[in-house]
Amino acid sequence: MTEKRHSIDVSFLKELDRFSFMVRKRVSSVYAGSRRSIHSGKGLDTRGYREYHWGDEPRTIDWNAYARTEKLYVREFEESKSLTNHILLDASNSMEYSSDGPTKFEYGAMLAIGFAYLVTKDNDKFAISTFATNVSFSQPKRGRKYLLRAIDRLAEAETGGETSIEECVKQYEKAIRSRSLAIIISDFLDDPKSIESAIYRLSIHELIVIQVMDKTEKDLQIDGLAKLTDMESGEELQTYVSKNFQKNYQELLNEHVYRIQQACDHVGADFYQFSNDKPIFEAFLETLSSRRRW
């Protein structure tokens, strides 16, 4: 049996049963799944009727309605759509950090599993692939058994290496065969230009970008003499953390996050930021509630 390296609590999944995942963009119709598009077209379920207009397909005319009204009506159908959910989860060294509670990777894995669970309810495909310097690919599949295997795989996943999000998205975008839902989960401790490039590359798809941080990264509470370690490179810095240091750190962090937010806004992607001390169900409540308001 493979050793479980990460503790991933999935007890929250039952709380997601009362939610469904709202899709905003048109997605592939290769597979007739249970997800419904708001667009009308050929499909299995009649959505309603409207008067015939020149150019409509004659086979859509409802002749029974014509016999009753002596007017031509065509049937409109609700089109079944499939959704493939591609989830990219950062597994670099920095995601192993935690000041208390789950590591950023474990928290990110819970988010990834939660989204996979939601699309599985609609019998849609998903793939959870991890990345650092390169991508560890998973093939999109559907079903509860595949979800259980994905949970085990994440619990056993090796983490390590530096983040190269631009290169990894370059690799991964070739594996996406149709317009899909793409979710990137990362602490985004990478060069802003690399992050922006990754966001733009996936912008053809419905895109959700989630930044996971430790609470001590969001709010630097240490002061005085301290040894700071770069989780990715292993570099150490002996320094004195003053109030001015904390202020400069916060300004740089805010600027970094602002650039990510701006790139997401530019392409119409959703951006969320969670710290790993936020109850996981509350994180889903925030993301799903905001999508329902759209």
N, C-alpha and C positions, 0 to 999 in steps of 0.2 A: 504494500500500500504506500502511495506517495505521501510524504510528510506534509501536513497542513502548516503553512508558514504564516497564515493570516487568520484572524478571528473575524468572521463576517456574520453578523447577526441579521437573519432574514425574517425574524418574527413580525416585523412591521408590514410584511406583504399582505397579510389578511386585512389590514386597515385600508389597503388600496382597492379592495373589491368594489367599493361604492363609487369609484372614479372611472372615467374613461378618458382616453387620450385624444385631445382635439387636434386634428390636422388642418393646417391652414393653406398649404399649397397643394396644387394638383400633383398626384403621384401616379406611379405606373399602374396600368390596368391589365398586366399580363396574367395575373391570377385573380379569379373572382373570389375574393375573401368576403368577410362579413362587414368590413368597414364601408361606410356609405359616403359617396361624394355628394356635395351640394349641387353639382353640375348635372344637367340632364343629358341623357344619351341612351344608346342601346343597352339593355340590361335585362334583369330577370323580373324586377318588380315595377308595376305601373305606378307612376308618381301622380299622374293626373291627365287632363285633356286640355287641348287648346284648338282653336279653329285652324283649319288647313290653310297654309300659305304656299304660293307658287315656289317650287324648289324642294318642298318636303318630299320625303320618300313615300311613294304610293303605298308601300307595304305597311306603313305605320297608321294608315287610315283605319278608323274603327267603323266598319260597315254596319254594325248593329246600331251605333249611335246615329248613323245616317238614316237608317230605316225608321228610327223614331222621330227624328227632327228634320229630315231632308236637308241637313247641313253637313258639310264635311268636317270631321274632327280627327286629329291625330293624337295618338297616345304618346305621353312623355314618360320616360323610364328613369328610375333611380339607378345609377350605374354603380355596380360594386367595384371597389378599388382595393388593390393590395398596397401594403406599406412595408417596405424593408427598412428596418431601423439599424443603422450602422453606428455603433458606439465605440469611440476611441478613448481608452482609459490610460492615463499617464502612469507608467510603472518605473519612473526614474528614481534615482537615489533620494531626491528631496521629498518624494511622496511617502517615504518611510518615517517621516518625522511626526512626532506627537509629544506634546508637553504633558498630556494627560488624556486617557480615553483612547478611542480608535486612532490609528495612524491616518494620514491623509489618503493613503492608498485604500485602506479598509473602508473609509467613509465614501470615497469615490466609487469603490466596488459596490457598496450598498445602493448608491444612486443608479449605477449602471444596471444592476439586477432589478431594481424597482421599475425602471423604464422598460426593460425587457419583459417583465411580468405584465405590464399594462398592454403592450402590443400583443403578447401571447394570448391575452383574453380575447382579442379580435382575430385570432388565428393568423397573425401576420409573422413574417420572418424577422429575425434579428441576428446580429453578430456583435459580440463584445471582443474587441481586439485591443491588446495592450501595446504600448509603445514607449520607447526611450530614445536611443540612438537609431533603432530600426523598429519596424512593426512586427509583432507576433500575430499573424493573421488567424482569424476564425471565419469559417464559411457561414453565410446566413442560412438559418434553418428555422423551422417553427416547431412548437409543441412543448408541453410541460417537461417531457423527459430531457429534451435538449436544454431547457432552462436549468434543470437540476445538475446536468453535466457542466453547464457554464458556471454555476455557483461553486462546484468542486474545483473547477479549473482555476478560478480566481483565488480560492483559498490556498491553492498549491503554487500559485504563480511566483516566479522569481522576479524580484525587483532589482534595479541597479542601472548604472550608467547615467550619462548626462542627457538632458532633454534636447532633442532636435526636432521640434514640432513641424517646422517647414518641410524638412526632408521626409519625415514620416507621412505627412499628408500628401506629399508628392507621390510616395509609394502607394498610399492607400486609395487615392482617388481613381487609380487605374482599375481597382477591383470593384468599383461601384458601377453597375451596368445600366442603371436607370435612375431617374430622379427619385430621391429617397429622403428619409429623415436621417440627418447626421447629428450626433451629439458628441462633443468633445468635453472630457472631464479632466482637469489638470490644475496644478497650482500656478501654471503659466509663469514659472520662474525661468524665462527665456528672453532672448532679445525681442523687443517690441516689434521690430520689422518682420522677424520670423513669424511671430504670432499673427500679425496683420495679414501676411501672405497666406498663412494657413486658412484664416477665416475667409479671405477672398476666394481661395481655390474651391472651397466647399459651398460658396454662396449660391450656386445654382440649385442646391438642395434646400429643403427646410432645415434650418440649422439652429441648434441650441448649444450655447457655450456656457460651461459651468466652471467657475473657479473655486477650488477647495483650498482653504488655508487653515493653519492652526491658529488658535485664538491668540497665541503669543506673537505670531507674525502680523496679525491685523492690528494689534495694539502692543507695542514694545514696552513692557513694564520693567525690564531690568534696568538697574542703574549702578554706577560705580565701575570698578575694575571688572572686566568680563573677558572670557575667551569665546569668540564666535567662530563657528565651523560651517564652511560651505558644504552642504550635504551632498552635492554633486561632484565637486572636485576634491573634497577632503581638505581644502586649504583652511588654515586656522589663522585667526587674527586676534591678537591681544590688544585690547583697547579700553578706553575709559568712556563709559556711556553717561554722558551728561544730558541735561534737559535740552540743550541745543542739538545734541546728537539725535535724541528721540524726535525732536521737531523735524529735523532734516530727513530722517528716515521716513516719517509719516508723509511728508511732502512728496518724496520720491515714490513711495508706494502708491499714493493717491494719483500721481501723474501716470504711473504704469497702468493702474486699473482703468483710468480715464481713457487711455489710448485703446485698450481692449474694448471698452464700452462704445467708443466712437466708431471703431471698425465694425462692430456688430450693428450699430444703428445705421451705418452707411449701407449695409447689405440687407437689412431687415431681419437680422438674426436676433434671437432672444439671449440676453446675458444675465446670469445669476451669479452671486457670490455667497458662499456659505463657509462658515468656520466649522471645524469638526466637533465642536461642542454643542452645535444646534441639533435638537432631536430630529432624526431623519424624516419622520413623518411630517414635521413642520416644514422641512425643506420641500417635500413633495406638495404639500398644501399650498405653499407659495407659488411654485411653478405651475401647478394645474389650475389654481384659481386665476392667475394672471392670464392664462391662455383662454379661459372661459369668458373673460371680460372682453376679449378681442373682437 
